[in-house]
Amino acid sequence: MNFRLHLLVLLFTLFFFGCVNSHHDERFESKPVSYSVLSRSSYFNKNNISFSIDSLDNSLLFTLTIKKLKNFPFPINSQYHDTLFKTAFSFDFFCNNKIITSDYQKLKNTFRYYTDTLSSAKDLRHLSDTIDLRSDNSISFKIPFYAFHNLKKGKQTIEIGMSQTTFTDEVRVLNPDSNSSYKHIIAVRPLMNARVKFEINIPEIYKSIIYGRGLVLRNDSTFSPAGMDNTLWKSSYPDIYWTINYPKNEYYAQTPYEPCTDRYIAHDTFNLYHYYANDSIGFGVFDHDGLSKDDWMGTWWGSLIDLQKKEYKRLKFDDVQSFDLSVKALGVINR
């Protein structure tokens, strides 16, 4: 009897943890997205290239793997007789033969020293870093579904055009003062490109507008902003900026920074695209440092609905005495 009881307990335990592990795998493992190849250049072949698309947690995951290229017609610079081995890839997203427009690029590039005013600034694309094709390479990136906020919800057919146009490298040159320096050289030579097609289900996408109205840091017996940035050239106060985190703790957008101060007085407006009316959102406050890691000064996480209840909301958290903002809900925008 005892043996049978122990056996039943053991079988139940194995069954229970097997169910738990199965649930875990279904929730956190990416699912492959099938695609068809519409076109590809001769060097973008299966011997040199492999490509995969997966979906996970309202995001598309892309990986382009490039093997070390052999017998490849790398361009040669005529002036320096140098072979150019490096290039970068562009991934452009299309629907109905038109490039998809989105606020996504603008949101991800908010912390910049200039504003891109070109009409192409809203084109949905990913630009890779420069890679050296003499070795194996893998380019991976993630696009959240809210980046497709201009597409209707439901099944959509999307195409990705992958291409490179320019090869580059650097050569060491002798300057008139007899010192040497490195000079970048380029050659326009589009040799590798492809276009693929796949289907995904776009979820309902909500839009809320976040109005930042400034913040003030604490200055008391436990924290003082004075002395955070000791330098020989400026005051020791921090260079403040704040971020939006969505979903969970992922970076969404951020402000420019205000130098040498205990308060951020600029007013900022952000479009927040999200998946549920009752979503949560996070804010982070940091001290910008050009030479090392930025210093954390506070994080807040809470409900969008709670922020929308009042026309004006004042938050207090960590080293932040007051963070003033308001949030306006616009509802679902892609029905």
C-alpha positions in Angstrom: 0.0 0.0 0.0 2.8 2.4 0.9 4.6 1.6 -2.3 1.4 2.3 -4.4 0.9 5.6 -2.5 4.5 6.7 -3.1 4.2 5.8 -6.7 1.0 7.8 -7.1 2.6 10.8 -5.4 5.6 10.6 -7.7 3.5 10.3 -10.8 1.4 13.3 -9.7 4.5 15.4 -9.0 6.0 14.6 -12.5 2.7 15.4 -14.2 2.3 18.7 -12.3 5.8 20.0 -13.0 5.5 18.8 -16.6 2.4 21.0 -17.0 4.1 23.9 -15.3 7.1 23.6 -17.6 4.9 23.3 -20.7 3.1 26.4 -19.7 6.4 28.2 -19.2 7.7 27.2 -22.6 4.6 28.3 -24.4 4.7 31.7 -22.8 8.3 32.5 -23.1 9.6 30.7 -26.2 9.4 32.5 -29.6 7.3 31.1 -32.4 8.7 30.9 -36.0 6.9 33.0 -38.6 6.8 31.4 -42.0 7.8 33.6 -45.0 8.3 33.3 -48.7 11.2 34.8 -50.7 10.0 37.2 -53.4 13.5 38.0 -54.8 17.1 37.8 -54.0 20.4 38.8 -55.6 22.9 36.2 -56.7 25.2 36.8 -53.7 22.2 36.7 -51.3 22.0 32.9 -51.7 21.5 30.1 -49.3 25.2 29.3 -49.2 26.0 32.8 -47.9 22.8 33.9 -46.1 20.2 32.5 -43.7 17.3 34.5 -42.4 14.6 33.9 -39.7 11.5 35.6 -38.4 10.0 34.8 -35.0 7.3 36.3 -32.8 7.4 36.7 -29.1 5.3 38.8 -26.7 3.9 41.3 -29.2 7.2 41.6 -31.0 8.8 40.4 -34.2 12.4 39.1 -33.9 14.6 39.1 -37.0 18.0 37.5 -37.5 20.1 37.7 -40.6 23.2 35.4 -40.5 26.0 36.0 -43.1 28.8 33.5 -43.5 32.3 34.5 -44.1 32.3 35.4 -47.8 34.7 33.8 -50.2 35.3 34.6 -53.9 33.3 37.8 -53.4 33.9 40.9 -55.6 34.8 43.3 -52.9 35.4 46.8 -54.4 38.9 48.2 -54.5 39.6 51.9 -54.0 41.4 53.3 -57.0 43.3 56.0 -55.1 44.7 53.9 -52.2 44.3 50.5 -53.8 42.6 49.3 -50.7 40.0 46.5 -50.7 36.8 47.5 -48.9 35.4 44.7 -46.8 32.8 46.5 -44.6 29.1 47.3 -45.3 25.8 47.9 -43.5 22.3 46.6 -44.2 18.9 48.3 -44.4 15.7 46.5 -43.5 12.6 48.3 -44.9 9.0 47.3 -44.1 6.3 47.4 -46.8 2.6 46.8 -46.9 0.5 46.9 -50.1 3.7 47.9 -52.0 4.1 51.0 -49.9 6.7 51.6 -47.2 5.1 51.5 -43.8 5.1 54.8 -41.9 5.4 54.9 -38.1 6.4 57.1 -35.2 8.7 54.2 -34.1 11.9 55.6 -35.5 11.2 59.1 -34.1 10.4 57.7 -30.6 13.6 55.6 -30.6 15.8 58.5 -31.6 14.5 61.2 -29.2 17.9 61.6 -27.4 19.7 63.3 -30.4 21.6 66.5 -31.1 19.4 67.3 -34.2 15.9 66.6 -35.5 15.4 64.7 -38.7 13.0 66.7 -40.8 13.2 64.6 -44.0 10.0 63.0 -45.2 11.7 59.6 -44.8 12.1 60.1 -41.0 8.8 58.2 -40.4 9.7 55.3 -42.8 9.7 52.1 -40.8 13.2 50.6 -41.2 16.1 49.2 -39.3 19.7 50.1 -40.1 22.4 47.7 -39.0 25.8 48.5 -37.7 28.8 48.3 -40.1 30.0 44.7 -40.3 33.1 43.1 -41.8 32.2 40.5 -44.4 35.6 38.7 -44.0 34.1 36.9 -41.0 30.8 35.4 -39.9 28.2 37.9 -38.9 24.7 37.8 -37.3 22.4 40.8 -37.4 19.4 40.6 -34.9 16.8 43.2 -34.0 13.3 43.4 -32.6 10.3 45.4 -33.8 7.3 45.7 -31.4 3.8 45.4 -32.9 3.0 48.9 -31.8 5.4 50.1 -34.5 2.7 49.0 -37.0 0.1 51.4 -35.5 -0.8 52.8 -38.9 -2.0 49.3 -40.1 -5.5 48.0 -39.4 -5.8 45.3 -36.7 -6.0 41.7 -37.9 -4.1 39.7 -40.5 -1.7 41.8 -42.5 0.8 40.9 -45.3 4.1 42.5 -44.7 7.2 42.6 -46.8 10.8 43.3 -45.8 13.4 44.6 -48.2 16.9 43.8 -47.2 19.8 45.6 -48.9 23.2 47.1 -48.8 24.5 49.8 -51.1 27.9 51.0 -49.8 31.2 49.4 -48.9 33.6 51.2 -46.6 36.9 50.8 -44.8 39.6 53.0 -43.4 43.1 53.6 -44.6 46.1 55.1 -42.9 47.4 58.3 -44.6 50.3 60.6 -44.0 49.4 64.2 -43.2 51.5 67.3 -44.4 52.8 67.6 -40.8 54.3 64.1 -41.1 51.8 62.6 -38.6 49.5 59.8 -39.8 45.7 59.5 -39.4 43.0 57.2 -40.6 40.6 58.2 -43.4 37.3 56.6 -44.3 36.9 55.6 -47.9 33.7 54.3 -49.5 32.4 52.8 -52.7 28.8 52.5 -53.8 28.3 48.9 -54.8 24.9 47.3 -54.1 25.6 43.6 -54.4 23.4 41.9 -51.7 19.6 42.3 -51.5 16.5 40.3 -51.0 12.7 40.7 -50.4 10.6 38.4 -48.3 6.8 38.3 -47.5 5.0 37.0 -44.4 1.6 37.4 -42.5 1.1 38.5 -38.9 -1.9 39.4 -36.8 -1.8 43.1 -35.7 -3.4 43.5 -32.3 -5.6 46.4 -31.2 -3.3 49.3 -30.6 -4.2 52.1 -28.2 -2.8 55.6 -28.2 -2.2 57.9 -25.3 -0.5 61.3 -25.2 1.9 62.0 -22.4 2.6 65.6 -21.5 5.7 66.1 -19.3 5.5 69.3 -17.3 8.9 69.3 -15.5 10.5 67.7 -12.4 12.4 68.8 -9.4 15.0 66.7 -7.5 15.0 66.2 -3.7 17.4 68.3 -1.6 17.4 67.1 1.9 19.4 65.3 4.6 19.4 62.0 2.6 20.0 63.3 -0.9 21.5 66.4 -2.5 21.9 67.0 -6.3 24.9 69.2 -5.6 28.2 67.4 -6.0 26.9 64.7 -8.4 29.1 65.8 -11.3 32.3 67.3 -10.1 34.3 68.8 -13.0 36.7 71.6 -13.5 34.6 73.4 -16.2 31.0 73.5 -14.9 28.9 73.3 -11.8 28.5 70.0 -10.0 24.8 69.6 -10.6 23.5 66.7 -12.7 22.5 66.8 -16.4 18.9 65.6 -16.1 16.7 63.7 -18.6 13.8 61.3 -18.1 12.6 58.2 -20.0 9.4 56.4 -20.7 9.5 52.6 -20.2 7.0 50.4 -22.0 6.2 47.5 -22.0 7.5 46.3 -18.6 10.9 47.8 -18.2 11.8 48.2 -21.8 13.1 51.6 -23.1 10.4 53.5 -25.1 11.6 57.1 -25.5 13.5 59.8 -23.7 13.9 63.5 -23.5 17.0 65.6 -24.2 18.9 66.6 -21.1 19.1 69.8 -19.2 22.7 70.5 -18.0 23.9 71.5 -14.5 20.6 71.7 -12.7 18.4 70.3 -9.9 15.3 70.5 -12.1 14.1 69.7 -15.6 11.8 72.5 -16.7 11.2 71.7 -20.4 7.7 70.5 -21.5 7.7 67.4 -23.6 5.0 65.6 -25.5 5.1 61.9 -26.4 2.8 59.6 -28.3 2.5 56.3 -26.4 1.2 53.3 -28.4 0.1 50.4 -26.2 -1.9 47.2 -26.3 -4.4 47.5 -23.4 -6.5 50.4 -22.0 -5.4 49.4 -18.5 -1.7 49.0 -19.3 1.1 50.1 -17.0 3.9 52.5 -17.8 7.2 53.4 -16.2 9.3 56.6 -15.9 13.0 56.9 -15.2 15.1 59.9 -14.2 18.8 60.0 -14.9 21.9 62.1 -14.9 23.5 62.1 -18.3 27.3 61.4 -18.4 29.2 61.5 -21.6 32.2 59.6 -20.3 30.6 56.8 -18.2 27.3 55.1 -17.4 24.4 57.5 -16.6 23.5 57.8 -13.0 20.0 56.6 -11.9 18.0 59.0 -9.8 14.5 57.4 -9.7 12.0 55.0 -11.2 8.2 55.0 -11.1 5.9 52.3 -12.4 2.1 52.5 -12.4 -1.3 52.4 -14.1 -2.1 54.5 -17.2 -5.8 54.7 -16.1 -4.7 56.1 -12.7 -2.7 58.8 -14.5 -5.6 59.6 -16.8 -8.1 60.2 -13.9 -6.8 63.7 -13.2 -6.0 66.4 -15.7 -2.8 67.1 -13.7 -0.7 64.5 -11.8 2.3 65.0 -9.5 4.4 62.0 -8.7 7.1 61.6 -6.0 9.6 58.8 -6.0 13.2 58.0 -5.0 15.4 61.1 -5.5 12.6 63.0 -7.3 10.7 65.5 -5.2 8.1 66.1 -7.9 7.4 64.9 -11.4 4.5 66.7 -13.1 2.6 65.3 -16.0 -0.8 64.6 -17.6 -2.0 61.8 -19.8 -4.8 61.9 -22.4 -6.3 58.6 -23.7 -7.3 58.5 -27.4 -8.4 54.8 -27.4 -7.9 52.2 -30.2 -6.6 53.8 -33.3 -6.3 50.9 -35.8 -9.9 49.5 -36.0 
